[in-house]
Every structure is written in C-alpha cells, then in structure tokens.
C-alpha cells in the first residue's frame, strides 16, 4: 500500500473533486424534447448498439457521438431539438454506454469507429455528418480516417487525435479515477437506470478508463489525409493543449491568410471562458456555428 504525504493527498483529493464536478455538471444538462424519437438497436460488430432518430429534415444525416461515461440524454438532450429542425439526427450509445451492453472487447477508438460505420450500413445511410464530443470526437476522427466514404463533414468538440494532446493535469487525472468517484452521481444513476447490466457499473468504469488511459496516436499523416472538412470547437480552458489544437487545424489546411488565397473547408472556433465541461453548456453559441458549417456549400476551386 502506498502512503502519500499531505501534499500528495491534497492533489489526489482535488483530482477526485474535479472529476465529480465534471460528472455532475455534464449529467444535469437536460431539457424536454418536443417529439418522441424513433428508436432501435443496430446489430454491429458483436454488440447491439442503441440509437435514436430525431427529426426528418432534408439536410444530411447527422450522427451524434457522446463522451466517455455519457448517454444520449445527459450529453445531447439540450441540443437535439435545434439540430433536428432541418436534418435527421441519429444519436447513439456506444459500447457499454446507456442501453448498449458492454462486450468482451477493448475500448478503442478504432473499434468504436467501426461500430459507427457498421451502424450506417445497417440504417442504409450512404454518407453522414458526424458531431462528437470528447471521446466521441476521437471516434468521429477515426471514422473519417478508416471509413472516409461514409463521412461528409466532422464537428469535433474538445477532442484530440493523439493522447498527449491533453494537458498534463488531464493525463494525471485518468489513473486516479475509479468507480468510487462516481458514487451517488447522475452518471451512476443513469447507468443503473438504462444499462442492461445495472449491477456492473464498477466493471464498466474500469473498462472505459482502461481505454481512456491507453496512449493513442491516430497519425498526423492519416489525419491530414482525411477527405472530410472538420470544424474544431474548443474552450479556452478545456484541457486540450492549445498547440495541439493549432496542430490539428494546420493538418486540415488552417493557418493561412484567407484574403490572399483560398482557404480550406475546415474551421476552428475557440470559445472564451469555456472548460471541457462548460463547453457543452454553450449550445446557444455552438449550434449556429455547427449549422452554418454543415450547411456551407463547397468552395469553388
């Protein structure tokens, strides 16, 4: 058993407090929906993935990819009404999350991305836009890398394509988190309410954290080669290194003088006074950006 000094104990305590604050803030961002969605389970890659379809507009289909430990309701509910006004929105619950049971398979961005591609096949959707938050943003990147023909545009909210894109504080937090940090939280309550295996919450947390803590690197060359335009949206204090944000945008053709030569189709937005958690509470600012990006016509070459 490791014995920590007072300073170390304070740091661990602060990390647990931060984690719990993150959980509670994200989990309570819920608002009422005007219409009931169409729901179903897609049999993909050894699991049955739950999905909801909201809206029936003429715009390109939009797939919503939640963050770690999240569900459709505690990640996307405040946004669904607006996003589904002009397009069909497919919100999913990935491996082990919400109503989708976990399976004996690594939590990896590659596996989760292949699940999304298989779900699009199941729904007979040839191509879709992707909007992913945190882990979901990484999944969206991997779908664009591994299944480029299935992706038209990507909106990435506070995500990284390489593990060291997170600031050191965030990387230090992952090994400290356990199921105990979620005890009594809305995250735990939502899991027990929705999961097909409500008594396996500690096992689920351990499984997800094993994936989150494992270093990953999608590859700068592969990321640069993706065909889909990206809209990167970050907070100015969201835990992602600013030089990593700039690196991602450069790889997708950013950092040019747009008045002097044609710019890329990709875009970047950094919201002031926004953390990894509070970024998701700024839908009034973000949703118009998302709609404008998704509705934009390709530039003439």
DOMI-686900 format. One record per residue: residue in three letters; x, y, z of N, C-alpha, C, O in turn. Coordinates in pm, whole numbers, plus 32768, in hexadecimal, padded with zeros to 4 digits. Layout:
N
AlaXYZXYZXYZXYZ...
END
This chain:
301
Unk80557F8880008000800080008057807B800080B280878052Unk803E80D87FA6808C81527F9C805781B97FFD7FDE81CF8004Unk80B081F880498088826180A780B282E7806E812882FC8052Unk80538343805E807083C580278081842B8096804384218100Unk80D6848D807E80E284FD80D9806C855B80CB801885478074Unk806485C281217FF2861F811E7FDE866080977F6C866E806AUnk804A86898055803E86CF7FD5800686727F6A7FAF86987F1CUnk803985F67F68800885947F067F7685747F1F7F2785697EC1Unk7F5185657F9F7EC685497FC07E6A85B97F927DFC85A07F61Unk7E9986377FA37E4986A97F777E3586A47EE07DC786C07EB0Unk7E9E86827E947E94867C7E027E3286107DD87DE086287D7FUnk7E3985997E167DDC852D7DF47D4E85567E157CF2853D7DC7Unk7D3C85967E8A7CB785C37EB17C8186297E4F7C0C86247E2BUnk7CD786867E247CAC86EC7DC37C8586AC7D3F7C2586D67CFFUnk7CD186447D147CB085FF7C987C2885BD7CA17BD985C37C42Unk7C0C857C7D147B8B853A7D247B19859F7D277AAE85877CF0Unk7B3186117D697ACC867A7D6E7AB086B17CE37A3D86C67CBEUnk7B1B86C77C957B0C86F87C0D7ABE86957BB87A6686BC7B6CUnk7ADF86157BC67A9A85AE7B797A0585AC7B9979B285A37B40Unk79E485B47C1B795885B07C43790D862B7C11789A86227BE7Unk794F86A07C177911871A7BE378F3870B7B4F7887872F7B21Unk795386D67B04794386BB7A7578C986637A5C787886807A04Unk78BE85F97AAA785185997A9A77CA85D97AB5776D85CA7A66Unk77C086217B247740865B7B4B771386C57AE9769D86C97AC3Unk776E871D7ABF774A87897A637718875379DE76B3878179AAUnk776086F179A7773786BB792676B3866F79307660867478D5Unk76A18629799E762E85D079A975AC861979BE754185E179A3Unk75B1869579ED753586DB7A0E7507873979A074A3877F79B1Unk754D873C792F7526879478C074B98750786D74D587187803Unk743C8754789D73CE870E785C7359876D7847733987BC789FUnk7319876477D272A087B277B9723C875B776F726086F2773AUnk71C18786776B715687357731715F872F769A718D878D765AUnk713286BE7662712F86AD75D1709F86BB759E7041869075DFUnk709086F8752A700C871274F46FCB869374BC6F52868074CAUnk7019863C747E6FE185C5743F70308549746A70A8854F7486Unk6FE884DA746F702C845D748E707B842E7414704A843573A3Unk70F483FD742A714583CF73B8711F8341738F70DB82F973D7Unk714D831C7318714A829172EE71C4824D732C723282827323Unk71B281DA736A7221819773AE7237810B737771DE80D17338Unk72AF80D7738E72CC80507362735580237390739C806D73D3Unk73797FA9736C73FC7F71738B743A7F40730873FC7EF372BEUnk74B37F6C72ED74FA7F40727575587ECD729A75AE7EDE72F0Unk754A7E58725B75A57DE87276762A7DFE722E76357DE671B6Unk768F7E2D7278770F7E50723A77847E17728A778C7E287304Unk77DD7DD47244785E7DAC727D78517D66730578A27D7F735FUnk77EF7D10731477E37CC3738E77937D0473FC77867CCB7469Unk775C7D7973E477077DB9744876897DEE740776807DFB738DUnk76277E0E745C75AB7E4C742F75AD7EDC745E75987EF874D4Unk75C67F38740175D97FC4742475568012741B7514801573B3Unk75338050748B74B7809D749274C781207446752F8161744BUnk745B81467401745B81C773BB73D0820573C0736B81C273D2Unk73CF828973AF735482D573A4735D832C732873C683647309Unk72EE833872E172E8838F726C728683FF7287721083E872A0Unk72BA847A7283726B84F1729E72608543721D72C1855071D3Unk71EA857A720371D985D2719171D18585710E71ED850D7108Unk71AB85CE70A6719F858F702171B885F66FB3717F85ED6F47Unk720E86586FD1722886C26F70727486916EF6729E861D6EEEUnk728586EB6E9772C686C86E18735E86D06E1F73A386A56DC2Unk739487066E8C742587126E977469868B6EA3742886256EBAUnk74ED868B6E937538860E6E9E752385D06F297519861A6F8CUnk751D854B6F337513850B6FB775888533701075F985406FE1Unk756C8546709075D2856F70F075D6850A7161757184F171A2Unk764D84CE717A765D846B71E476A084AF725C770784F0724EUnk7663849F72D2769884D8734E76E1846C739E76AA840273B9Unk775E848A73C377B5842B740977DA84657491782284C97499Unk77AA842774FB77BA845B75837847844875B9789A8404757CUnk78608485762C78DF8477767078E283FD76CC787D83B876DCUnk795583E4770879648373776478FF837B77D678E883E7780DUnk78C3830A77F8786282F8786577DB83387849777F832A789AUnk77CC837C77D8775283C677BE76EB83717775770783037747Unk767283A8776B7605836B772075C983D676C575F5844A76C7Unk756783B0767675248414762174E78482767674F784F8765AUnk74A0845976DF745584BB772D74AE851B777A74908593777FUnk751A84EA77B6756A8547780675DC858977B8762B85D477F1Unk75E4856D7737764685B376E476038610767F763286807669Unk759485E37642755F862975CE74D4866575DD74AA86B37588Unk748B864476467400866F764E73EB870476337390872675E8Unk743B875E766E742287EC76557437881775C374098882759BUnk747D87C4757374A087E974EA744587A97482743987DC7412Unk7404873B74A573BE86EA7442734F873673FA733E87287380Unk730387857444729387CC740772BE8828739672828828732BUnk7328887673AE735888D473487398888D72D3737D88AD7260Unk73EF882B72F1743787E6728673DA8798722A73F7878771B4Unk736A8768726073108713721072A4876371C7724C87277189Unk72A987E771CD7244883771877250882970F071EA882B70AAUnk72C9881D70BD72DE881E702C7321879F6FF8733B87946F80Unk733D873F704F738386C67024735C8650707B7326865F70E8Unk737985DB704773648561709673DD854C70F0744E854370BFUnk73C7854471727433853671D3742D84AA720E73C7847F7244Unk749E8462720474A783DB723C750483E172B4757D83F172A6Unk74CA83D4732B751983D473A6752E834373D174D182F473CFUnk75A9832173F875C98297741875FD828D74A7762882F074E2Unk75F9821374DD763D81F3755B769F8183753C76798113751DUnk771F81A675477788814B751C77A080DD7582776080D975EBUnk77FC808575637818800C75B1781480267648785E807A767CUnk77BD7FDE768D77B77FE5771F776E805C77587753806077D0Unk774D80BD7705770E81387734767681317724764380FC76C2Unk76308168778675A08170777D755F80E8776A7576808C77B8Unk750D80DC770274C2806176E975107FFB769874DC7F8F767BUnk758C801C767275E07FBE762676377F6D7686768A7FA576CDUnk76247EEC768776707E9676E377047E9476BD77287EA07648Unk77587E84772177E77E74770A78027DE876D777B27D8C76ECUnk78727DD77693789E7D53766679327D43768679767DA476A9Unk79637CCA767B79EF7CAC769B7A467CD576257A6F7C8275D4Unk7A627D56761E7AAF7D9075B17AED7E1175E27AB07E597631Unk7B657E3175B67BA87EAC75DF7B557F2775BE7B147F2E7556Unk7B597F8776197B25800B75FA7B91805375AA7BF1808775E3Unk7B81805775287BE2809E74D57B9680F574727B2580D6744DUnk7BD5816174477B9781B973E57B7D816F73627B1A8189731DUnk7BD7811473417BC780C972C47B4A807172CA7AFA8070726CUnk7B38802873397AC37FD273457A428023734479E17FFE7301Unk7A408091738E79C780E2739679A88122730E7933812F72E9Unk7A10814972C679FB8184724179C2811D71E07969813C7191Unk79F480A371E679BF8039718F792D801C71B078DE7FFC7156Unk790880287230787C801672577823807E721477B6805D71E3Unk785180FB72117801816771D677F281507140778581637109Unk785D812770FE7855810B706F77F3809A705477A5809F6FF5Unk77F6803370A9779B7FC17097770B7FEA70B276AF7FB87071Unk76F680457111766F8076712C763780C270B475C280B37092Unk768B81137074765F815B6FFC763680F86F8F75D4810F6F47Unk7681808C6F82765D80236F2275D47FE86F46757F7FD46EEFUnk75C27FCC6FC775457F906FF574CE7FEB6FD774637FBB6FB0Unk74E1806E6FE9747680CE6FD1746C80F86F3E7419814A6F19Unk74C380BE6EEB74C580DC6E5B74DE81706E4174A181AD6DE9Unk753981A86E90756382336E7E75EC82316E39764F82026E72Unk75F082626DC1766C825C6D7276D782B86DAA774C82936DAFUnk76AF832E6DD5771083916E0776CB83EA6E6E765584086E61Unk771784136ED576DD84656F3F774384CA6F7177BB84BC6F5BUnk771085316FB67764858B700377718552708F7717850D70BFUnk77E1856F70D177FA853E7158781585B271B6785F860E7194Unk77D885AD722D77F386107295781685C1731377C2857A734AUnk789385CF734178C0858273B478FB85D9741F7942863A7403Unk78DE85B5749C791285FE750F797885A9755A795C8536757BUnk79EE85E075757A55859F75C37A76851675867AA685117515Unk7A5C84A875CD7A74842575927A2C8417750D7A6283DE74AEUnk79B1844A750779658443748B79A6848E74187999846673A4Unk79ED84FC74397A37854473D27AA984EF739B7AC384F07322Unk7AEC84A673F47B55844B73C67B1E83DC736F7B5C83B4730DUnk7AA883A973947A67834273437A46837972B87A5A83367253Unk7A1283F572B579F2843372347A6E843F71DC7A6884267164Unk7ADF846572197B5C846D71CD7B8083E671917BAA83DE711DUnk7B70837C71E07B9682F871B07B3682C671437B60827F70E8Unk7AB682EA714C7A5B82C570E07A888309705F7A8782CC6FF4Unk7AB0838970697ADF83D36FF37B5E83966FBA7B7383996F40Unk7BB4835E70117C3183206FE57C1782966FA87C4B82766F3DUnk7BC782456FEE7BB781B86FC97B4781A06F637B4A813E6F19Unk7AE681FB6F5F7A7281EA6F077A53826F6EC179E682A56ED2Unk7AB182A36E747AA4832B6E3E7A2983406DE679F283AD6DE3Unk79FF82D96D9E798C82E96D44790882F96D8E78A483226D53Unk790782D76E0E788C82E16E5C787C83676EA3781583806EE2Unk78E183BD6E9978E184396EE678E684B16E89793F84BC6E35Unk7886850C6E98788485876E4978CC85F86E92792686366E5AUnk78A686136F0F78E6867A6F6078EC864A6FF1789F85F5701BUnk794B8684703C795E866070C9796186DD711E79A5873E70FEUnk791786DA718D7922874071F4795F86FC726F7925869D72A5Unk79D3872B72997A1C86F0730A7A1C8753737E7A5487C07375Unk79DC872B73ED79D3877F74647A35874D74CD7A2686DF7503Unk7A99879E74EB7AF7878175577B2D86F275507B1D86A475AEUnk7B6D86D274E07BA5864C74CC7C34865774987C5F86C2746DUnk7C7E85E8749D7D0A85E674727D1F856E74157CD6850C741CUnk7D84857973BE7DA38505736A7E1D84BA739E7E4484537367Unk7E5984EF74087ECD84AE74457EC284C074DD7E98852A750CUnk7EE7845975297ED3845875B97F1084D275FD7ED5850B7659Unk7F8784FA75D07FC8856B76137F8F85F275E97FC7865B760BUnk7F2085EF759F7EDB866C75827E9A86A875FD7E7F87207602Unk7E7F865376637E48868576E07EB686C677347F2A86A0772AUnk7E91872777847EF1876577E07F1886FF784A7ED1869C785FUnk7F888716788D7FBB86B678EE7F57869B795E7F4B862A798CUnk7F108702798A7EAE86EF79F67E45868779D07E1C86357A22Unk7E19868C79537DB5862B79267DF0859E79217DAF853E794AUnk7E6A859278EE7EAA850F78E57EC284D579707EB8845B7983Unk7EE3852A79D07EF884FC7A5A7E7684CF7A9B7E78847B7AF6Unk7E0785057A6E7D8684E67AAC7D55845A7A8A7D1B84167AE0Unk7D6B842C7A0D7D3583AC79E27D5883387A417CFF82ED7A67Unk7DDA83267A687DFA82B47ABE7DBD82BE7B4A7DB1825A7B90Unk7D9583377B737D5F834B7BF97CCB832B7C037C9783167C70Unk7C8683277B927BF683157B937BCF82837BA77C0E82297B6FUnk7B68826C7BF87B3081E77C0D7A9881F47C117A6382637C0AUnk7A5481867C1C79C281897C28799681D47CA47928820C7CA7Unk79EB81D57D0C79C8821C7D8879B382B27D70796382F17DB5Unk79FB82EA7D0E79EE83797CF27963839A7CBC7938840D7CC3Unk791E83367C88789A834C7C4D782883297CAE77B383377C8CUnk784C82FB7D2677E682CA7D83778083377DA477A483A47DD0Unk770183187D8F769683767DAB768383E07D40762F84387D50Unk76CE83D97CD476C7843F7C6B7659841E7C08762A83AC7C02Unk762D84817BB875CD84657B4C760184007AE875B383B67AACUnk768583FC7AD476BE83997A76769F830C7AA6767182B87A58Unk76B882F17B25769C826D7B5D7606824F7B5875DD81E07B34Unk75B482B17B7C7523829E7B7A74F082807AEE7499822B7ADDUnk752582C77A8A74FB82B279FF7522822779D074D581E4798AUnk759981FC79F675C6817679D07567810D7A09753A80B479C1Unk754A81177A8B74F580B47ACC746780B77A96742180527A98Unk743D81297A6573B681377A2D73AC80FB79A1734780BD7980Unk7414810F794D740B80EC78C07452806C789974278028783BUnk74BC804978DE75107FDA78B174CB7F5378BC74807F3A791AUnk74E47EFA785A74B37E70786574F67E2478D774C47DBC7903Unk75697E58790975B17E19797875C57E8079E676367EAC79FEUnk755A7EA97A2B75607F197A8975BC7F047B0175E47F657B40Unk75DD7E887B2176327E6D7B9576C77E6B7B72771B7E537BCAUnk76E97E857AF377757E7A7ACA77B77F027AB278137F0E7A61Unk77887F677AF977BF7FEE7AE578567FF47B01789F802D7AB0Unk78887FBC7B70791A7FC17B8779697F817B1679D27FB47AEEUnk79377F117AE1797B7ECE7A73797B7F2579F579DE7F2C79ADUnk790A7F6779DD78FE7FC1796A79618035797579A680557914Unk7968807479EA79C480E579FE7A5480B979E87AA280FE79A6Unk7A7880477A1F7B0080137A107B1F7FFA797D7B8E8017794FUnk7ABF7FC479337AD37FA678A67AE8802578557B42802C7801Unk7A95808B786E7AA1810978247B25814F78467B69818177EDUnk7B48815278C77BC3819578F07C3E815078B77CA38192789AUnk7C3780CD78A67CA8808578687CBF80B877DB7D3180C477AEUnk7C5280D577947C5F810B770D7C8C819B770D7CE181C376BDUnk7C5381EC77697C77827A776F7D09828F77977D4982ED776AUnk7D3C823677EB7DC48246781F7E2F821277C07EA5823377CEUnk7E0681C2775F7E68818777027E9381EF769B7E3F82267654Unk7F16820A76917F43826C762E7F19824775A17F2081D27579Unk7EED82AA75557EC4829274CB7EFC82FF74727F19836E749EUnk7F0B82DD73F57F3B833D73927F008314730C7F2482AC72D4Unk7EA5836572D87E64834372597EC1835571E27EA683217175Unk7F2E839F71F67F8D83B771897F71843871407F0684497106Unk7FD2849471447FBF851671047FA68508706E7F52854E7036Unk7FEE84AE702E7FDD849B6F9D7F5184686F7B7F1284956F1CUnk7F2184096FCB7E9B83D36FB27E31843D6FCC7DCE84476F83Unk7E45848B70367DE484F470577DE2855E6FEA7D77858C6FC1Unk7E5785856FBB7E6185E96F517E1E85B96ED17DE486086E87Unk7E2585376EB77DF084FF6E3B7D5884ED6E3B7D1F84CD6DD3Unk7D1785016EAD7C8584F06EB07C4385506E4D7C6D85C36E3FUnk7BDD851E6E097B9A856E6DA17B3485CF6DDB7B1A86376DA0Unk7AFB85AE6E4C7A8F85FF6E857AC486816EC17B29867F6F07Unk7A8286F26EA77AA3876E6EEE7A81875F6F837A2387186FA7Unk7ACE87A36FD97AB9879E70697A978828709F7ACE888C7072Unk7A3D882D70FF7A2988A271537A59887C71DE7A1B88297221Unk7AC888B872097AFE889F728F7AC5890972ED7AD3898172D3Unk7A8688DE73597A51893B73BC7A8D891974437A8288A87473Unk7ACC897C74807B0E896975017AED89DC755F7ACB8A497533Unk7AF989C175E07AF78A2B76437B848A5C76597BE58A15763CUnk7B908AD6768D7C178B0A76A57C578ACD77227CCB8AE8773FUnk7C0B8A7A776B7C428A3377E07C0689A777E67BDB897A7851Unk7C03896177747BBD88E1776F7C17886877827BEB87F67771Unk7C95887E77A67CEE880F77C17D3B87DC774A7D8D87817758Unk7D24881576D57D7187F1765E7DDD885B76487DC188D3764CUnk7E57882E76317EC4888D761C7EA788E475A17E7D88B37539Unk7EBC896675B17E9E89C175437EF689A674C97ECA89B97458Unk7F72897974E17FC68959746D7F9488DB74277FAB88CB73AFUnk7F508883746E7F15880E742E7E9B883673DB7E858801736EUnk7E4C889374107DDB88C873C37E0E890473407DD788EB72D5Unk7E788955734B7EB1899372D37EE8892A72737EDB893771FAUnk7F2688C172AB7F5D885672567EEE881272077EFE87FA718FUnk7E7E87F372487E1087B272017DDB880B71927DC287DD7123Unk7DCA888C71B07D9588E8714C7DF588F970D87DCB89027064Unk7E7788FF70F57EDB890870887ED4888D702F7EDA88986FB4Unk7EC88817706C7EC3879C701D7E4C879A6FBE7E5087576F56Unk7DE287E26FE17D6C87E96F8B7D6A886A6F397D0088946F0BUnk7DDF88A86F267DEB89196ECA7DDA89A26F087DCB8A056EC1Unk7DDC89A96F8D7DCD8A2B6FCF7E4D8A7C6FD07EB28A536F96Unk7E488AED70127EB88B4B701F7EE78B816F977F5C8B736F72Unk7E8A8BBD6F4E7EAD8C026ED37E6B8C8C6ED77E178CA86F2DUnk7E918CE16E7C7E518D646E6C7DDF8D546E087DF58D546D8FUnk7D658D466E3D7CF48D286DE87CCC8D946D877C818D7B6D29Unk7CFE8E0F6D9B7CE38E7B6D3C7D408E786CC47D268EB86C5EUnk7DAD8E2C6CD17E128E2B6C687E0D8DAD6C117E3D8DAE6BA0Unk7DD48D436C477DC78CC86BF87D558C756C327D2D8C8A6CA4Unk7D228C176BE47CB28BC66C147CD78B7C6C947D438B436CA0Unk7C7B8B7D6CF17C928B366D6E7C588AA96D647C118A896D06Unk7C798A556DC67C4389CE6DC97BB089D26DF27B7E8A396E1FUnk7B6C89626DE37AE089586E0D7AD489476EA57A6689526EDCUnk7B42892C6EE87B3F89166F787B3E899A6FC47B688A026F91Unk7B0D899470427AFE8A0E70927B2989F271227B348980714EUnk7B428A60716A7B6B8A5871F67B238AC272477B198B35721DUnk7AEF8A9A72BB7AB28AF973187AE48ADA73A57AE28A6773D1Unk7B128B4273EB7B388B3474787AE08B9274C87AE48C0C74B5Unk7A918B5975217A338BA9756F7A748BDB75EF7AB78B8F7635Unk7A608C5A760E7A9C8C9176887A548C60770579DD8C437703Unk7AA08C5877727A698C3377F47A1C8BAF77EC79AD8BA47821Unk7A598B4B77AB7A178ACA77987A768A5977BC7AE68A53778BUnk7A4889FF78137A95898A783A7A62891077EE7A07891B779BUnk7A9D889D780A7A6F882277C979DC880777EA799187D77795Unk79B588277865792A8814788F78CF8882785B78698866781DUnk78F4890078747898896D7855788B898677BF782F89CC7795Unk78E5894F776F78D8895B76DE7851892476B17811895C7658Unk782788B576ED77AA887576C6773088C376F676C088A376CFUnk77448926774A76D6897A777876C889F8772276768A4E7740Unk77168A0176B977148A77766276D68A5875DA77048A877572Unk766C8A0875DE762989E3756275F38A59751575F28A57749AUnk75C78AC2755B75918B38751775F98B7974BC75D68BB47455Unk76798B6D74E176E58BA4748E77158B3E742777358B6273B6Unk77198ABE744F77568A5873FB76F98A26738D77268A12731BUnk767B8A1173AB762089D6734876178A2972C8761989EF725CUnk760E8AAF72CF760F8AFC725276908AE77201768C8AE37186Unk77038ADA724677818ABF7200777B8A3871B977A58A2A7146Unk774489D57200773A894F71C776E08950714C7704891A70E3Unk766B898E7158760F899370E6764B89DD706F763B89B26FFDUnk76908A4B708A76CD8A98701D77398A456FD777448A496F5CUnk778989FC702477F289A86FEB77B689366F9977E1891C6F29Unk775388F36FD2771988806F8B76CC88AA6F0E76C788606EACUnk769089236F11764289516EA0769589946E33766489AB6DC4Unk771489B36E51776989FA6DF2778289A66D75779D892E6D7CUnk777A89E76D02779689A46C83782C89A06C6B787489F96C98Unk785D893A6C2478EC89346C05791A89AF6BB978D389E16B62Unk799089DF6BDA79C78A526B9379EF8A2A6B047A1A89BA6AEBUnk79E08A896AAB7A0C8A716A237AA48A756A1C7AE38AD16A50Unk7ADD8A1269DD7B6F8A0969D37BA38A6669647C1B8A6C694C
END
